């Protein structure tokens, strides 16, 4: 998509990463062309997905409740120095999701979510989608299998299959899609509950339980008559032991 503005004055990288902070700095007053380019591309993306409203707008990125990030790809115009070409974008966020695998195990996790991915029709099938996607993966330090995709189009699913070998998508009731190995390093909610209620016995705990089962409590034995109360032999008061007892228990001063 051609725009009549030289984006090189504001954007230095071919794939520029916008988060909320950079969006606030790059306000529409200072960079009308960037805000308009995002809005126009968002409309085209919505039309391609048959959506009534765009998923991506400059305003949504600026005021969204969750921290959304936009990777915008652009290039300078070949013949017009004062113009630029906006190629496409990819929008992500981290969001808590309730997911289910193919065996009906349930998970609660907060993955990186791909919310909107669009390349302008005039720029498609030229490798730009792979450049944007790989730039995002590199910056986020994440593998494609660990991402969740919000209502992906057939074209996106084919892209993931062709370029990243992600097959057999698992659709969720919330319209997100993940793939089977997504759950490989996650613990299901069922396993967490079972782990708490069926905690394995440690060696020290096992020993303690065994000791309790064989040890005869002397106080309990006295109450139940199982153990006789030992009585000490009487000690003469004028003997050394008797004088010691008188001193210790008779409260007589020793100074």
C-alpha positions as CSV (number, residue, x, y, z in Angstrom):
1,X,0.0,0.0,0.0
2,X,1.5,3.3,-1.1
3,X,1.4,6.3,1.2
4,X,2.5,9.8,0.4
5,X,5.0,10.1,3.2
6,X,8.6,9.2,3.8
7,X,8.5,6.8,6.8
8,X,12.3,6.7,7.0
9,X,12.2,9.9,9.0
10,X,10.5,8.0,11.9
11,X,11.1,4.3,11.2
12,X,14.7,3.0,10.9
13,X,14.1,-0.8,10.6
14,X,12.3,-2.5,7.7
15,X,10.1,-4.3,10.3
16,X,9.4,-1.8,13.0
17,X,8.1,-3.0,16.4
18,X,5.4,-0.8,18.0
19,X,4.3,-1.3,21.6
20,X,2.2,1.0,23.7
21,X,5.1,3.2,24.8
22,X,6.2,3.8,21.2
23,X,2.7,4.4,20.1
24,X,2.3,7.1,22.7
25,X,5.4,8.8,21.5
26,X,4.4,8.4,17.9
27,X,1.1,10.2,18.3
28,X,-1.2,11.0,15.4
29,X,-0.3,14.7,15.6
30,X,3.4,14.1,14.9
31,X,2.9,11.1,12.6
32,X,-0.4,11.3,10.9
33,X,0.8,9.1,8.1
34,X,1.7,6.2,10.3
35,X,-1.6,6.2,12.2
36,X,-3.5,6.4,8.9
37,X,-1.4,3.6,7.4
38,X,-2.2,1.3,10.4
39,X,-5.9,2.2,10.2
40,X,-6.1,1.6,6.4
41,X,-4.2,-1.7,6.6
42,X,-6.5,-2.8,9.5
43,X,-9.6,-2.1,7.3
44,X,-8.1,-4.2,4.4
45,X,-7.4,-7.0,6.9
46,X,-10.9,-7.0,8.2
47,X,-12.3,-7.1,4.6
48,X,-10.1,-10.0,3.8
49,X,-11.5,-11.9,6.8
50,X,-15.1,-10.8,6.2
51,X,-15.2,-9.0,9.6
52,X,-17.5,-6.1,10.3
53,X,-14.9,-4.1,12.2
54,X,-11.2,-3.9,12.0
55,X,-9.2,-5.9,14.6
56,X,-6.3,-3.4,14.3
57,X,-6.4,0.3,14.6
58,X,-4.0,2.9,15.9
59,X,-6.5,3.8,18.7
60,X,-6.9,0.2,19.8
61,X,-3.1,-0.2,20.0
62,X,-2.8,2.9,22.0
63,X,-5.7,2.2,24.5
64,X,-6.1,-1.5,24.6
65,X,-6.4,-3.2,28.0
66,X,-3.7,-5.8,27.2
67,X,-0.3,-4.9,26.0
68,X,-0.5,-5.4,22.3
69,X,2.5,-5.2,20.0
70,X,2.5,-4.5,16.2
71,X,5.2,-5.5,13.8
72,X,4.9,-3.2,10.8
73,X,6.8,-3.9,7.6
74,X,7.5,-1.1,5.1
75,X,10.0,0.0,2.5
76,X,10.9,3.2,0.6
77,X,9.2,3.9,-2.7
78,X,11.4,2.8,-5.7
79,X,10.8,6.0,-7.7
80,X,9.3,8.5,-5.3
81,X,11.6,9.6,-2.5
82,X,8.8,11.3,-0.6
83,X,6.6,8.2,-0.6
84,X,6.7,4.8,1.1
85,X,5.2,1.3,0.7
86,X,3.5,-0.4,3.7
87,X,3.8,-4.1,3.1
88,X,2.0,-5.8,6.0
89,X,1.8,-6.3,9.8
90,X,1.5,-8.8,12.6
91,X,-0.1,-8.1,15.9
92,X,0.5,-10.0,19.1
93,X,-0.3,-10.0,22.8
94,X,0.0,-12.2,25.9
95,X,-3.3,-13.4,27.1
96,X,-4.6,-16.0,29.6
97,X,-6.4,-18.8,27.8
98,X,-8.4,-21.8,28.8
99,X,-7.4,-24.6,26.4
100,X,-8.2,-28.3,25.9
101,X,-6.0,-30.9,24.1
102,X,-7.3,-33.8,22.0
103,X,-7.7,-36.0,25.1
104,X,-9.9,-33.5,26.8
105,X,-7.3,-32.4,29.4
106,X,-7.7,-28.8,30.4
107,X,-5.0,-26.1,30.7
108,X,-4.8,-22.5,31.9
109,X,-1.8,-20.7,30.4
110,X,-0.7,-17.3,29.1
111,X,0.9,-17.8,25.7
112,X,2.0,-15.3,23.0
113,X,-1.1,-14.9,20.9
114,X,-1.1,-13.9,17.2
115,X,-4.2,-11.7,16.9
116,X,-4.0,-10.3,13.4
117,X,-1.6,-11.1,10.5
118,X,-2.0,-9.3,7.1
119,X,0.1,-8.7,4.0
120,X,-1.2,-6.3,1.4
121,X,-2.5,-8.1,-1.7
122,X,0.0,-6.4,-4.0
123,X,2.8,-7.7,-1.8
124,X,1.7,-11.3,-1.2
125,X,3.5,-14.4,-2.4
126,X,6.9,-12.5,-2.3
127,X,8.2,-13.9,1.0
128,X,7.2,-10.9,3.1
129,X,4.9,-12.8,5.4
130,X,7.8,-15.1,6.4
131,X,10.0,-12.1,7.0
132,X,7.5,-10.5,9.3
133,X,6.7,-13.7,11.1
134,X,10.3,-14.6,11.6
135,X,11.2,-11.1,12.9
136,X,8.5,-11.5,15.5
137,X,9.7,-15.0,16.5
138,X,13.3,-13.7,16.9
139,X,12.4,-10.7,18.9
140,X,10.0,-12.6,21.2
141,X,12.5,-15.5,21.5
142,X,9.8,-18.1,20.9
143,X,9.0,-21.0,18.6
144,X,5.9,-21.1,16.4
145,X,4.6,-24.2,18.2
146,X,4.4,-22.2,21.5
147,X,2.1,-19.6,19.9
148,X,-1.7,-19.5,20.0
149,X,-3.5,-18.1,16.9
150,X,-6.8,-16.1,17.2
151,X,-9.3,-17.4,14.6
152,X,-6.7,-18.1,11.9
153,X,-7.7,-17.9,8.3
154,X,-7.2,-20.9,5.9
155,X,-4.4,-18.9,4.3
156,X,-2.6,-18.5,7.7
157,X,-3.1,-22.2,8.5
158,X,-1.6,-23.1,5.2
159,X,1.3,-20.7,5.8
160,X,2.0,-22.4,9.2
161,X,1.9,-25.8,7.6
162,X,4.1,-24.9,4.6
163,X,6.8,-22.9,6.4
164,X,6.7,-24.3,10.0
165,X,5.4,-27.8,9.6
166,X,2.4,-27.1,12.0
167,X,-0.3,-29.5,11.0
168,X,-3.6,-30.8,12.6
169,X,-4.7,-27.6,14.3
170,X,-6.6,-28.0,17.5
171,X,-9.5,-25.5,17.5
172,X,-10.7,-24.2,20.9
173,X,-14.1,-23.0,21.9
174,X,-12.7,-19.5,22.2
175,X,-11.7,-19.6,18.5
176,X,-8.0,-19.8,19.2
177,X,-6.0,-22.5,17.5
178,X,-2.9,-24.3,18.9
179,X,-1.1,-27.4,17.8
180,X,-0.5,-30.7,19.6
181,X,3.1,-30.1,20.8
182,X,1.9,-26.8,22.3
183,X,0.9,-28.9,25.4
184,X,4.2,-30.9,25.6
185,X,5.7,-28.9,28.5
186,X,2.5,-27.9,30.2
187,X,0.7,-29.5,33.2
188,X,-3.0,-30.0,32.8
189,X,-5.3,-28.8,35.6
190,X,-6.2,-32.4,36.3
191,X,-2.6,-33.3,36.9
192,X,-2.2,-30.3,39.2
193,X,-5.1,-31.5,41.3
194,X,-4.0,-35.1,41.4
195,X,-0.5,-34.0,42.3
196,X,-1.8,-32.2,45.3
197,X,-4.1,-34.9,46.5
198,X,-1.9,-37.9,45.7
199,X,1.5,-36.5,46.7
200,X,4.1,-39.3,46.8
201,X,5.5,-40.2,50.2
202,X,9.1,-39.2,50.9
203,X,11.5,-41.5,52.7
204,X,11.5,-39.4,55.8
205,X,7.7,-39.2,55.9
206,X,7.4,-42.9,55.3
207,X,9.8,-43.6,58.2
208,X,7.8,-41.3,60.4
209,X,4.6,-43.0,59.7
210,X,6.1,-46.4,60.3
211,X,7.6,-45.2,63.6
212,X,4.2,-44.0,64.7
213,X,2.5,-47.3,63.9
214,X,5.0,-49.3,66.1
215,X,5.8,-46.9,68.9
216,X,3.9,-47.2,72.1
217,X,3.0,-43.9,73.6
218,X,4.0,-43.9,77.3
219,X,1.3,-41.4,78.3
220,X,-1.4,-43.2,76.4
221,X,-0.2,-46.5,77.9
222,X,-0.5,-45.0,81.4
223,X,-4.1,-43.8,80.7
224,X,-5.1,-47.1,79.2
225,X,-3.3,-49.3,81.7
226,X,-1.0,-50.9,79.2
227,X,2.2,-49.5,80.8
228,X,2.8,-49.5,84.5
229,X,3.8,-46.3,86.2
230,X,7.3,-46.6,87.5
231,X,7.8,-45.6,91.1
232,X,11.2,-44.6,92.6
233,X,12.5,-46.3,95.7
234,X,12.3,-44.0,98.8
235,X,15.5,-42.2,99.6
236,X,16.6,-41.3,103.1
237,X,16.4,-37.6,103.8
238,X,19.8,-37.5,105.5
239,X,21.5,-39.3,102.5
240,X,23.4,-37.4,99.8
241,X,20.6,-38.0,97.3
242,X,18.0,-37.0,99.8
243,X,19.7,-33.8,100.6
244,X,20.0,-33.1,96.9
245,X,16.3,-33.7,96.4
246,X,15.5,-31.4,99.2
247,X,17.7,-28.7,97.7
248,X,16.3,-29.1,94.2
249,X,12.6,-29.6,94.9
250,X,12.1,-28.3,98.4
251,X,12.8,-24.6,97.5
252,X,15.5,-24.2,100.2
253,X,18.1,-21.6,99.5
254,X,21.5,-22.9,98.5
255,X,23.5,-19.7,99.3
